[in-house]
Amino acid sequence: EKKEATMDDMMNMDVGLDPEETKVVEACVVMVEACMAVLKASVRVIAAKLRDQAAAPTDQQPLPYETLAQASKVFTRGAEDLGALCVLDQSQCKPTAGVVLSGLEQACKAIAEIGGSKEGVEEHVKNAEEALGKAKAAKGVL
């Protein structure tokens, strides 16, 4: 009699990876971490701008915010896909990483534009750019 696999069975299954496959998984993890760092930086820059606007409203156009929202959607979905693909189908990691990288690049530009020259946000913009650099290096491994 065949028993259906439970979630516990799937979580405990042995997924043996050779060293090359492990490198791909590690590169995908770096890319996902970069996505999280860019999201964190964007939230901090937007929060700083909102605090600023509450004190002195500006007429900044919504375009960089829309760009950031769209880019975040792109790289977040891509990061989710990388999480699965790095174990299930590593041949698809490189093209997916390209999509993630494109979203991260757009997001970093938007973060820099939103942050402008406001004091205190430079660190967050720099963190986003460093995360982008790490993602580019990780994509090179794929």
C-alpha positions as CSV (number, residue, x, y, z in Angstrom):
1,E,0.0,0.0,0.0
2,K,1.4,3.4,-1.1
3,K,1.4,6.1,1.6
4,E,1.0,9.7,0.6
5,A,3.9,12.0,1.5
6,T,3.2,14.4,4.3
7,M,4.7,17.9,4.7
8,D,7.0,16.5,7.4
9,D,8.2,13.8,4.9
10,M,9.0,16.5,2.3
11,M,10.7,18.8,4.8
12,N,12.9,15.9,6.0
13,M,13.7,14.4,2.7
14,D,17.4,14.1,1.8
15,V,18.3,16.5,-1.0
16,G,21.8,15.6,-1.8
17,L,23.6,18.2,-3.9
18,D,27.0,18.0,-5.4
19,P,29.5,20.8,-4.9
20,E,28.5,22.6,-8.1
21,E,24.9,22.4,-7.3
22,T,25.6,23.7,-3.8
23,K,27.4,26.8,-5.3
24,V,24.2,27.6,-7.3
25,V,22.1,27.3,-4.1
26,E,24.5,29.6,-2.2
27,A,24.4,32.1,-5.1
28,C,20.6,32.1,-5.0
29,V,20.6,32.6,-1.3
30,V,22.9,35.7,-1.7
31,M,20.4,37.0,-4.3
32,V,17.5,36.5,-2.0
33,E,19.3,38.2,0.8
34,A,20.1,41.1,-1.5
35,C,16.4,41.4,-2.3
36,M,15.6,41.6,1.4
37,A,18.3,44.3,1.9
38,V,16.9,46.4,-0.9
39,L,13.4,46.1,0.5
40,K,14.7,47.1,4.0
41,A,16.5,50.1,2.5
42,S,13.5,51.2,0.5
43,V,11.2,51.1,3.6
44,R,13.7,53.2,5.6
45,V,14.1,55.8,2.8
46,I,10.4,56.0,2.3
47,A,9.8,56.3,6.1
48,A,12.4,59.1,6.2
49,K,10.7,60.9,3.4
50,L,7.3,60.6,5.0
51,R,8.6,62.0,8.2
52,D,10.1,64.8,6.2
53,Q,6.9,65.5,4.2
54,A,4.9,65.6,7.4
55,A,7.1,68.5,8.5
56,A,7.3,70.2,5.1
57,P,5.3,68.8,2.2
58,T,7.0,68.6,-1.1
59,D,5.7,68.2,-4.6
60,Q,7.8,65.2,-5.5
61,Q,6.3,63.2,-8.4
62,P,4.9,59.8,-7.6
63,L,6.9,58.2,-10.5
64,P,9.9,57.0,-8.4
65,Y,7.5,55.4,-5.9
66,E,5.6,53.6,-8.7
67,T,8.9,52.5,-10.2
68,L,10.0,51.2,-6.8
69,A,6.7,49.3,-6.3
70,Q,6.9,47.7,-9.7
71,A,10.6,46.8,-9.3
72,S,9.9,45.3,-5.9
73,K,7.2,43.1,-7.3
74,V,9.5,41.9,-10.0
75,F,12.5,41.0,-7.8
76,T,10.3,39.6,-5.0
77,R,8.6,37.2,-7.3
78,G,11.9,36.3,-8.8
79,A,13.4,35.7,-5.4
80,E,10.5,33.3,-4.6
81,D,11.2,31.5,-7.9
82,L,14.9,31.3,-7.2
83,G,14.2,29.6,-3.8
84,A,12.4,26.8,-5.6
85,L,14.5,26.6,-8.7
86,C,17.8,26.3,-6.9
87,V,16.7,22.9,-5.7
88,L,14.2,21.8,-8.4
89,D,15.6,23.0,-11.7
90,Q,19.0,24.8,-11.5
91,S,19.1,25.3,-15.3
92,Q,16.5,28.1,-14.8
93,C,18.3,29.9,-12.1
94,K,20.4,32.1,-14.4
95,P,17.6,33.6,-16.4
96,T,15.5,34.1,-13.2
97,A,18.5,35.8,-11.6
98,G,18.6,38.1,-14.5
99,V,15.0,39.2,-13.9
100,V,15.8,39.6,-10.2
101,L,18.9,41.7,-11.0
102,S,16.9,43.9,-13.4
103,G,14.3,44.6,-10.6
104,L,17.0,45.3,-8.1
105,E,18.7,47.8,-10.4
106,Q,15.4,49.6,-11.0
107,A,14.6,49.6,-7.3
108,C,18.1,51.0,-6.4
109,K,17.6,53.9,-8.9
110,A,14.2,54.7,-7.5
111,I,15.5,54.5,-3.9
112,A,18.3,57.0,-4.8
113,E,15.7,59.3,-6.5
114,I,13.3,59.1,-3.6
115,G,16.1,59.7,-1.1
116,G,17.5,62.6,-3.0
117,S,20.1,64.5,-1.0
118,K,18.2,64.2,2.3
119,E,20.5,63.8,5.2
120,G,20.3,60.5,6.9
121,V,19.1,58.4,3.9
122,E,22.5,58.1,2.3
123,E,23.4,55.1,4.4
124,H,20.2,53.3,3.2
125,V,20.8,54.2,-0.4
126,K,24.4,52.9,0.0
127,N,23.1,49.7,1.6
128,A,20.8,49.1,-1.3
129,E,23.6,49.6,-3.8
130,E,25.9,47.3,-1.9
131,A,23.2,44.6,-1.9
132,L,22.9,45.1,-5.7
133,G,26.7,44.6,-6.0
134,K,26.4,41.3,-4.1
135,A,23.5,40.2,-6.3
136,K,25.6,40.9,-9.4
137,A,28.5,38.9,-8.1
138,A,26.2,36.0,-7.2
139,K,24.6,36.0,-10.6
140,G,28.1,35.6,-12.0
141,V,28.4,32.3,-10.2
142,L,25.2,30.9,-11.9
